[in-house]
Amino acid sequence: MARKELPAPSISISNTDARRFMLSHHCLWPPRNLGGKTGILDYIRLVGSIQFDPINVVGRNPDLVLQSRVKNYHPELLYELLYEDRTLLDGWDKVASIYLTQDRPYFDRYITRMIAHHGAPDNPPMMYVDQVLEEIREKGPLSSLDFKGNERLSWSWGQQSSMAKASLEVLYAIGKLGIHHRLNTRRYFDLIERLLSEEIIQAPAPNRTEEQYQDWHVLRRVGSLGLANPGGAEHWLGIIGVKSPERRAALWRLVENGDLIPLSVEGLPKKTLFIRTLDLPQLDAVQAEDDAEFGAAFIAPLDNMIWDRALLRWIFDYAYIWEVYKPTAQREYGYYVLPVLYGDRFVARFEPVFDKKSRELIIKNWWWESGIQTNTEMEKALLENLRAFCSYLDTSALLMSEWVVSDPSLGWIHCSEYNE
């Protein structure tokens, strides 16, 4: 079958407008302009979900996402929304994600898929679920370490797992359990009916047909991105039953229904991107803006705004690869390196390390992008951001490697009150 062409762009915007719209959409124009729990919920409502990852070098990915947007952010705010207020939920969208609890009924197809994949009675973890459920019912929230027995099996990514842990994972995937709380990286599970209201649990699936679901999730993902490149890549993961042909068909339907607008960006010939119609006023506001406020931020490695690495290169002329899974010898920069944003450009990247015992933040390395020349305003914004980052980590101890200390272009860091 011939590949279906995409709708022709109906509007064209400048590269500057594309950059600034993306930043405005992701609440980074300027950074840290949201407040408290309300700001967190507003941002997640806007983009649908943020990605969860357990690696913790200077905070986990969702905390890094939020510290760049929420003024005076501390991880306790997200913890409370997830495990005390329960207005947010640990779930699965693009991958492991955090989204509004009220959105759970939209993911019924994920639960159905997990039941089909894991729920056969002869699947070894399913043979243990009755015991797991009974113990949780009697004792309350439990982690995998709370179950006796050492029977092992090959589980996720070919890793060995205890039977209890695999059973907990299956029960979580099929919607019988939820995460009651986390203690560092360890999850404590409880019965879903003790965590969520019956109204949420029993709510019928809002999307009754496959097409309705596909259109909903594709539109939601465009909102997660701001500007969406229709090409197949990781930024489209997690939309069940949707590969390139189904995605193109959904994009067509959404354009025909008036939910999406195809557009082009100067300097990107033959590239069609998509924007939600409801986001056009935000684009108009950015285009009409005369005096922009330039701020600085450190960006999470799995931040929504950089989910699409190709779009990041096209729009921002910035190449970024998260190198945590690369062998040391193959890394160009370092294990955990964060992009550095100033104004509407990515100007650098840096490698931070946080010693959790001494509570010292160490700037191990810093790399400017080619052609970047600092000025007083940039240095002031970067220093303000660095101080906000230290506050987020709850530290007043900032150290630098010898290489950073000796670099004259980084003299503004020495002005920090933490080094006086």
C-alpha positions in Angstrom: 0.0 0.0 0.0 1.3 3.4 -1.0 2.5 5.6 1.9 -0.1 8.3 2.6 1.2 11.9 2.2 0.8 14.3 5.1 -1.5 17.3 4.9 0.2 20.4 3.3 1.3 23.1 5.8 -1.4 25.8 6.1 0.9 28.3 8.0 4.6 29.1 8.0 6.6 30.5 11.0 10.1 31.7 11.5 12.7 29.7 13.3 12.7 32.2 16.1 9.0 31.9 16.5 9.3 28.1 16.6 11.9 28.2 19.3 10.0 30.7 21.4 6.7 28.9 21.0 8.3 25.7 22.1 9.8 27.4 25.2 6.6 29.2 26.0 4.5 26.0 25.6 6.9 24.2 28.0 6.7 27.0 30.5 10.4 27.9 30.0 9.8 31.4 28.6 11.0 32.4 31.1 11.9 29.5 33.4 10.6 29.1 36.9 7.5 31.1 36.4 5.0 28.6 37.9 4.2 28.3 41.6 3.8 25.4 44.0 1.5 22.5 43.6 -0.9 24.4 41.4 1.9 25.2 39.0 2.9 21.5 38.8 -0.6 20.4 38.1 -1.0 23.2 35.5 2.1 22.1 33.6 1.2 18.4 33.7 -2.3 19.2 32.6 -0.8 21.1 29.6 1.6 18.4 28.4 -0.3 15.3 29.6 2.5 13.5 31.3 6.1 13.8 32.3 8.5 10.9 32.1 9.7 9.0 35.2 13.2 7.6 35.5 14.7 6.2 38.7 18.3 7.4 38.1 19.2 9.9 40.7 22.3 12.0 40.2 21.0 15.5 40.9 17.4 14.4 41.4 15.2 12.1 39.3 14.0 13.1 35.9 10.5 14.4 37.0 12.0 16.6 39.7 14.6 18.0 37.2 11.7 18.7 34.8 9.8 20.6 37.5 12.7 22.5 39.0 13.2 24.4 35.8 9.6 25.5 35.7 8.4 25.9 39.3 9.8 28.7 41.5 11.3 27.4 44.7 10.6 23.8 43.7 11.4 21.0 46.1 10.7 17.2 45.5 8.4 17.1 48.5 5.8 18.9 46.4 5.6 16.2 43.8 5.7 13.5 46.4 2.7 15.0 48.1 0.7 15.2 44.9 1.5 11.6 44.1 1.2 9.8 47.4 -0.8 12.1 49.8 -3.1 14.2 47.7 -3.2 11.5 44.9 -4.1 14.0 42.3 -1.2 12.6 40.3 -0.5 9.0 39.4 2.4 6.8 38.6 1.4 5.2 35.4 2.4 4.5 31.8 2.1 6.9 28.9 5.1 7.3 26.6 6.9 5.1 29.0 6.8 5.1 32.8 5.2 8.4 33.4 3.4 10.7 35.8 0.0 12.1 34.8 -3.3 13.4 36.3 -5.2 10.7 38.3 -8.4 11.8 36.5 -6.8 10.6 33.2 -6.5 7.0 34.3 -9.7 5.8 32.5 -8.2 6.9 29.2 -5.5 4.2 29.6 -7.9 1.2 29.8 -6.3 -0.1 26.6 -2.9 -0.3 28.3 -4.4 -2.3 31.1 -6.2 -4.6 28.6 -3.0 -5.1 26.8 -1.1 -6.0 30.0 -3.8 -8.5 30.9 -3.5 -10.2 27.5 0.3 -10.2 27.8 0.8 -11.3 31.4 -2.6 -12.6 32.7 -2.5 -16.2 31.6 -3.0 -18.5 34.6 0.1 -20.5 33.7 2.3 -17.4 33.6 4.6 -18.0 36.6 4.0 -14.6 38.3 0.2 -15.1 38.0 0.5 -18.3 39.9 1.6 -16.2 42.9 -0.7 -13.3 42.7 -3.4 -14.6 45.1 -0.8 -14.9 47.9 0.5 -11.4 47.1 -2.9 -9.8 47.1 -3.9 -11.6 50.4 -0.8 -10.4 52.2 -1.3 -6.8 51.0 -4.9 -7.0 52.0 -4.0 -8.1 55.5 -0.8 -6.1 56.1 -1.2 -3.0 54.0 1.4 -1.5 51.6 4.3 -3.9 50.9 7.4 -3.9 48.8 9.0 -7.0 47.2 11.4 -7.3 50.2 8.5 -8.0 52.5 7.7 -11.4 50.9 9.4 -14.5 52.0 10.8 -17.0 49.6 13.7 -16.8 47.1 12.3 -18.4 43.9 13.8 -16.6 40.9 12.8 -16.2 37.3 14.1 -14.4 34.2 12.0 -11.2 34.0 12.3 -7.7 32.6 15.1 -7.1 30.1 16.4 -10.6 30.8 17.2 -9.8 34.4 16.7 -12.2 37.3 13.8 -11.3 39.6 12.1 -12.8 42.7 8.7 -14.3 42.0 7.2 -11.8 44.5 8.6 -8.8 42.6 7.4 -10.1 39.2 4.0 -10.7 40.6 3.8 -7.2 42.1 4.9 -5.8 38.7 2.1 -7.8 36.9 -0.5 -6.8 39.4 0.6 -3.2 39.0 0.5 -3.4 35.2 -3.0 -4.9 35.1 -4.4 -2.3 37.4 -4.9 -4.4 40.6 -2.2 -2.6 42.6 -1.0 1.0 42.7 2.1 2.6 44.2 1.3 3.7 47.8 4.6 5.4 48.2 8.3 5.2 47.3 11.3 5.0 49.7 14.2 6.1 47.5 13.9 3.7 44.5 11.8 1.1 46.3 8.1 1.0 45.6 5.4 0.0 48.1 2.3 -1.3 46.6 -1.3 -1.3 47.8 -4.7 -2.4 46.5 -5.9 0.1 43.9 -9.2 0.5 45.6 -7.5 1.8 48.7 -5.6 4.4 46.7 -8.2 5.7 44.2 -11.8 6.5 44.3 -14.4 4.0 43.0 -15.5 6.7 40.6 -12.0 6.7 38.9 -11.6 2.9 39.0 -15.0 2.1 37.6 -15.2 4.9 35.1 -15.9 3.6 31.5 -13.3 4.1 28.9 -13.9 7.5 27.3 -12.7 6.3 23.9 -15.1 3.5 22.6 -13.4 2.8 19.3 -9.8 2.3 18.1 -9.9 5.4 16.0 -11.2 7.5 18.9 -8.4 6.2 21.1 -5.8 6.8 18.4 -6.9 10.3 17.7 -7.0 11.1 21.5 -3.6 9.8 22.2 -1.9 11.3 19.1 -3.5 14.7 19.9 -2.4 14.3 23.5 1.2 13.5 22.4 1.3 16.6 20.1 0.4 18.6 23.3 3.2 16.8 25.1 5.7 18.0 22.5 4.4 21.4 21.5 5.5 21.1 17.9 5.3 17.5 16.6 7.4 15.9 14.0 5.4 13.1 12.4 8.4 10.9 11.7 8.6 7.7 13.6 10.9 7.9 16.7 10.8 7.6 20.5 8.6 10.6 21.0 5.6 8.5 19.6 6.2 5.5 22.0 3.4 4.1 24.1 0.4 4.8 21.7 -1.1 1.3 21.5 -1.6 -0.1 18.1 -0.2 3.0 16.4 2.7 2.7 14.0 3.5 5.0 11.1 0.4 4.3 8.9 -2.0 4.6 11.8 -0.3 7.7 13.1 -0.5 9.4 9.6 -4.2 8.5 9.4 -4.8 9.9 12.9 -3.0 13.1 12.0 -5.1 13.5 8.9 -8.3 13.0 10.8 -7.2 15.5 13.5 -6.4 18.1 10.8 -9.8 17.5 9.1 -11.6 17.8 12.4 -9.8 21.1 13.2 -7.8 19.8 16.2 -4.4 20.1 14.5 -2.8 22.6 12.2 0.1 21.5 9.8 2.8 24.1 9.6 6.3 24.7 8.2 9.3 26.4 9.7 11.8 28.6 7.8 15.0 26.8 7.1 13.3 23.3 7.2 12.3 22.6 3.6 10.0 19.7 3.1 9.4 19.3 6.8 5.8 19.4 8.0 5.2 19.8 11.7 1.9 19.8 13.7 0.5 22.1 16.4 -2.7 21.8 18.4 -5.3 24.4 17.3 -5.9 25.3 20.9 -2.2 26.4 21.1 -2.4 28.9 18.3 -3.2 31.9 20.7 0.1 31.0 22.5 1.9 31.1 19.1 0.3 34.4 18.3 1.4 35.9 21.7 5.0 34.8 21.1 5.0 36.3 17.6 3.6 39.6 18.9 6.1 39.8 21.8 8.5 42.8 21.6 10.5 42.6 24.8 11.3 39.1 25.9 12.7 38.3 29.3 15.7 36.0 29.0 16.3 33.5 31.8 18.4 30.4 32.3 17.6 26.9 33.2 19.2 23.4 33.5 17.0 21.0 31.5 16.2 17.4 32.4 17.7 14.7 30.1 14.2 13.3 29.5 12.4 16.6 29.4 9.3 16.7 27.2 10.7 19.6 25.2 13.7 17.5 24.1 11.9 14.1 23.6 12.3 14.6 19.9 16.1 14.9 19.4 15.7 15.5 15.7 13.4 18.5 16.3 15.9 19.8 18.9 18.6 19.9 16.2 16.3 21.4 13.5 14.8 24.2 15.7 17.5 24.9 18.2 20.6 23.6 16.3 21.5 21.6 19.4 22.6 18.0 19.4 22.0 16.1 22.7 22.4 12.4 23.5 21.8 11.0 27.0 24.9 8.9 27.5 24.1 7.1 30.7 23.8 3.8 28.9 27.0 4.2 26.8 30.2 2.5 27.9 32.5 5.1 29.4 35.0 5.0 26.6 32.2 5.8 24.1 30.9 8.9 25.8 31.5 12.2 24.2 30.7 14.2 27.3 29.8 12.3 30.5 27.6 10.0 32.4 24.9 12.5 33.4 25.0 15.7 31.5 22.3 18.4 31.4 21.6 20.9 28.7 21.9 24.6 29.7 19.3 27.0 28.3 19.6 30.7 28.1 16.9 32.8 26.5 15.8 31.0 23.4 19.1 29.1 22.9 20.9 26.1 24.3 24.2 27.6 25.1 26.1 24.9 26.9 25.9 21.5 28.7 27.3 20.6 32.1 28.1 17.5 34.2 26.9 17.8 37.8 27.5 15.4 40.7 25.7 15.6 44.0 27.2 13.9 47.0 24.2 12.9 49.1 26.2 12.4 52.3 28.1 15.6 52.3 25.4 17.4 50.4 27.9 19.0 48.1 27.0 19.9 44.5 30.1 19.5 42.3 30.3 21.0 38.8 32.6 18.4 37.2 32.6 19.7 33.6 31.1 22.5 31.5 31.1 22.7 27.7 30.0 25.8 25.9 28.3 25.5 22.5 30.4 26.7 19.5 30.4 30.4 19.0 28.9 31.3 22.4 30.2 34.5 23.9 29.0 35.4 27.4 27.9 38.8 28.5 26.9 40.4 31.8 23.2 39.6 31.4 23.8 36.0 30.4 26.2 35.5 33.4 23.7 37.1 35.8 20.9 34.8 34.5 23.1 31.7 34.7 24.2 32.5 38.2 20.6 33.1 39.3 19.7 29.7 37.9 22.7 28.0 39.6 21.5 29.4 42.9 18.0 28.2 42.3 19.4 24.7 41.4 21.3 24.6 44.7 18.1 25.6 46.6 16.3 22.8 44.8 18.9 20.4 46.0 18.8 22.0 49.5 22.5 22.6 49.5 24.7 25.6 50.2 27.9 23.7 49.3 29.0 24.3 45.7 32.4 22.8 44.5 34.1 22.9 41.1 36.6 20.7 39.5 40.1 22.1 38.8 39.2 22.3 35.1 36.1 24.5 35.8 38.0 26.7 38.3 40.7 27.4 35.7 38.4 28.2 32.8 38.1 32.1 32.6 34.8 31.8 30.8 33.3 30.3 33.9 34.5 33.1 36.3 30.8 34.1 36.9 30.4 30.8 38.9 33.1 32.0 41.3 30.8 35.0 42.1 28.3 32.6 43.7 27.7 33.3 47.4 28.5 29.6 48.0 32.1 30.1 47.0 32.7 33.3 49.0 
